[in-house]
Amino acid sequence: SNKKMECENITEEEGLEPLVYPKDDPENKVHNDEAEEALSKNVPIALWFNGLAFVGRALWNQNMLSMFVYQVANHDSRAIGYVSFAMGTMQLLSSLPAGYFADKYKRSTVIRFGVLVGLASVLLVVSAVAYKNVWFLTGAFSVVGIYWGLMTTSISALYADSLTDRQRPKYITKRYVTQKLGCVS
C-alpha cells in the first residue's frame, strides 16, 4: 500500500495522471476508453476488402495459377517464374509511385484508380485464360501486379489514417489476422 502511494505521488508531482490499478477501477473505465471512440467507416470496409482480396489471391496464386501456367506453357516450369516475376516486379514498381501519390494527393483517388486497374486486370486475365497464351498471361498478371501495388499501399495508408492511436494496435492486428486467414483459405 505504501508503494502504491509512492507511485501515485511521483506521478502527480511530475504532472502525470495517477496510476490506476484494475482492482481500483471496478467499472473498468480506464481500460474501456477505446470503446467510446467512434470507428471510421473506412475500417470495416478495408477489413472486408483485405479479407476478400487475400482469399482471392490465395485461390489463384497458390496451386491453381502455377498449374495453369505450367499446362499452358507446354509443361515448361520456367513460365511459372516468368509470370510470377512479372507480377512481383510490377507490384514493386507501382507501389513506389502509388505511395507517393497517396501521400501527395487523396488516398481515395489512388484507390479509385486502383479499382479501374483491377477491373482491367480481371478482363485481361479472363482473356488470357481463354486464349491460353503464356505471354498474354504474363502481361495480364503484370497488370494484376500493378493493381496490387496501387491498392496495398493506398489502403494500408487510409486504414492507418482512419484509426486513432488507441484503436491502432487492435485494428492493425485484426487486419493482419484477416490477411493471414485469407492466405490460408
C-alpha positions as CSV (number, residue, x, y, z in Angstrom):
1,S,0.0,0.0,0.0
2,N,2.9,2.4,0.7
3,K,4.5,1.6,-2.6
4,K,1.2,2.3,-4.3
5,M,1.0,5.7,-2.6
6,E,4.6,6.5,-3.5
7,C,3.9,5.7,-7.2
8,E,0.8,8.0,-7.1
9,N,2.8,10.8,-5.5
10,I,5.6,10.6,-8.0
11,T,3.3,10.7,-11.0
12,E,1.3,13.6,-9.6
13,E,4.5,15.6,-8.9
14,E,5.7,15.1,-12.5
15,G,2.3,16.3,-13.8
16,L,1.2,12.8,-15.0
17,E,-2.1,11.2,-14.2
18,P,-2.1,9.0,-11.1
19,L,-1.7,5.3,-11.7
20,V,-5.0,3.3,-11.7
21,Y,-4.9,-0.4,-11.0
22,P,-7.6,-2.7,-12.3
23,K,-8.7,-3.6,-8.8
24,D,-9.2,0.1,-8.0
25,D,-11.3,0.6,-11.2
26,P,-14.2,-1.8,-10.8
27,E,-16.1,-0.3,-13.7
28,N,-13.0,-0.6,-15.9
29,K,-13.4,2.9,-17.2
30,V,-9.7,3.5,-17.8
31,H,-9.4,0.4,-19.9
32,N,-12.5,0.9,-22.0
33,D,-11.8,4.3,-23.4
34,E,-11.4,2.8,-26.9
35,A,-15.0,1.6,-26.9
36,E,-16.1,5.2,-26.6
37,E,-14.2,6.3,-29.7
38,A,-16.2,6.2,-32.9
39,L,-14.7,3.8,-35.5
40,S,-14.3,5.3,-39.0
41,K,-16.4,3.7,-41.7
42,N,-13.2,3.0,-43.6
43,V,-12.0,0.4,-41.1
44,P,-14.7,-2.3,-41.6
45,I,-14.7,-1.7,-45.4
46,A,-10.9,-2.1,-45.5
47,L,-11.1,-5.2,-43.4
48,W,-13.6,-6.8,-45.7
49,F,-11.6,-5.8,-48.8
50,N,-8.4,-7.1,-47.2
51,G,-10.0,-10.5,-46.3
52,L,-11.7,-11.0,-49.7
53,A,-8.7,-9.8,-51.7
54,F,-6.4,-12.3,-49.9
55,V,-8.8,-15.1,-50.2
56,G,-8.9,-14.5,-53.9
57,R,-5.2,-14.2,-54.1
58,A,-4.7,-17.4,-52.2
59,L,-7.0,-19.2,-54.6
60,W,-5.2,-18.3,-57.8
61,N,-1.7,-17.6,-56.5
62,Q,-1.1,-20.8,-54.8
63,N,-1.6,-24.0,-56.7
64,M,-4.1,-23.1,-59.4
65,L,-2.1,-20.4,-61.1
66,S,1.1,-22.4,-61.1
67,M,-0.6,-25.5,-62.6
68,F,-2.4,-23.5,-65.2
69,V,0.7,-21.6,-66.3
70,Y,2.6,-25.0,-66.4
71,Q,-0.1,-26.5,-68.6
72,V,-0.4,-23.5,-70.9
73,A,3.4,-23.4,-71.4
74,N,3.5,-27.0,-72.5
75,H,5.0,-28.2,-69.2
76,D,7.8,-25.6,-69.1
77,S,8.2,-24.7,-65.4
78,R,10.2,-21.6,-66.3
79,A,6.9,-20.0,-67.4
80,I,5.7,-20.0,-63.8
81,G,8.8,-18.0,-62.8
82,Y,8.2,-15.5,-65.7
83,V,4.6,-14.9,-64.7
84,S,5.5,-14.6,-61.0
85,F,8.5,-12.3,-61.8
86,A,6.4,-10.0,-64.0
87,M,3.6,-9.7,-61.4
88,G,6.0,-9.1,-58.5
89,T,8.2,-6.7,-60.3
90,M,5.2,-4.6,-61.5
91,Q,3.8,-4.7,-57.9
92,L,7.1,-3.3,-56.6
93,L,7.4,-0.7,-59.3
94,S,3.9,0.5,-59.0
95,S,3.8,0.6,-55.2
96,L,6.5,3.3,-55.0
97,P,4.6,5.9,-57.1
98,A,1.3,4.8,-55.5
99,G,2.7,5.6,-52.1
100,Y,4.0,9.0,-53.3
101,F,0.7,9.9,-54.9
102,A,-1.3,8.6,-51.9
103,D,0.7,10.9,-49.7
104,K,0.7,13.9,-52.0
105,Y,-3.0,13.7,-53.1
106,K,-6.0,11.9,-51.6
107,R,-5.6,8.2,-50.8
108,S,-9.1,7.6,-52.1
109,T,-8.1,8.9,-55.6
110,V,-5.3,6.4,-55.8
111,I,-7.7,3.7,-54.6
112,R,-10.3,4.6,-57.2
113,F,-7.6,4.4,-59.9
114,G,-6.5,1.1,-58.5
115,V,-10.1,-0.2,-58.8
116,L,-10.1,0.7,-62.5
117,V,-6.7,-1.1,-63.0
118,G,-8.1,-4.1,-61.1
119,L,-11.1,-4.3,-63.4
120,A,-8.8,-4.1,-66.4
121,S,-6.7,-6.8,-64.9
122,V,-9.7,-9.1,-64.5
123,L,-10.6,-8.7,-68.1
124,L,-7.1,-9.3,-69.2
125,V,-6.7,-12.4,-67.1
126,V,-10.0,-13.9,-68.3
127,S,-8.9,-13.2,-71.9
128,A,-5.5,-14.7,-71.3
129,V,-7.1,-17.8,-69.8
130,A,-9.4,-18.1,-72.8
131,Y,-6.6,-17.7,-75.3
132,K,-4.2,-20.0,-73.3
133,N,-1.2,-17.9,-74.3
134,V,1.6,-17.8,-71.7
135,W,2.9,-14.3,-72.9
136,F,-0.6,-12.9,-72.8
137,L,-0.9,-14.4,-69.3
138,T,2.4,-12.8,-68.3
139,G,1.1,-9.4,-69.5
140,A,-2.2,-9.8,-67.7
141,F,-0.5,-10.7,-64.5
142,S,1.8,-7.7,-64.8
143,V,-1.4,-5.6,-64.7
144,V,-2.5,-7.6,-61.6
145,G,0.8,-6.7,-60.0
146,I,0.2,-3.0,-60.8
147,Y,-3.2,-3.4,-59.2
148,W,-1.7,-4.9,-56.0
149,G,0.9,-2.2,-55.8
150,L,-1.7,0.5,-56.1
151,M,-4.2,-1.0,-53.7
152,T,-2.0,-2.4,-50.9
153,T,-0.1,0.9,-50.3
154,S,-3.1,3.2,-50.5
155,I,-5.5,1.1,-48.5
156,S,-2.9,0.5,-45.8
157,A,-2.3,4.2,-45.5
158,L,-6.0,5.0,-45.5
159,Y,-6.6,2.3,-42.9
160,A,-3.9,3.6,-40.6
161,D,-5.1,7.2,-41.0
162,S,-8.7,6.1,-40.1
163,L,-7.6,4.8,-36.7
164,T,-6.9,6.7,-33.5
165,D,-3.8,6.0,-31.6
166,R,-5.7,3.9,-29.1
167,Q,-7.5,1.9,-31.8
168,R,-4.4,1.3,-34.0
169,P,-2.9,-1.7,-32.2
170,K,-6.2,-3.6,-32.0
171,Y,-7.2,-3.0,-35.6
172,I,-3.8,-3.3,-37.2
173,T,-3.7,-6.7,-35.6
174,K,-7.2,-7.5,-36.9
175,R,-6.1,-6.5,-40.4
176,Y,-3.0,-8.7,-40.1
177,V,-5.1,-11.7,-38.9
178,T,-7.6,-11.1,-41.7
179,Q,-4.8,-11.1,-44.2
180,K,-3.2,-14.3,-42.9
181,L,-6.6,-16.1,-42.7
182,G,-7.2,-15.1,-46.3
183,C,-3.9,-16.5,-47.3
184,V,-4.6,-19.9,-45.8
185,S,-8.0,-20.3,-47.3
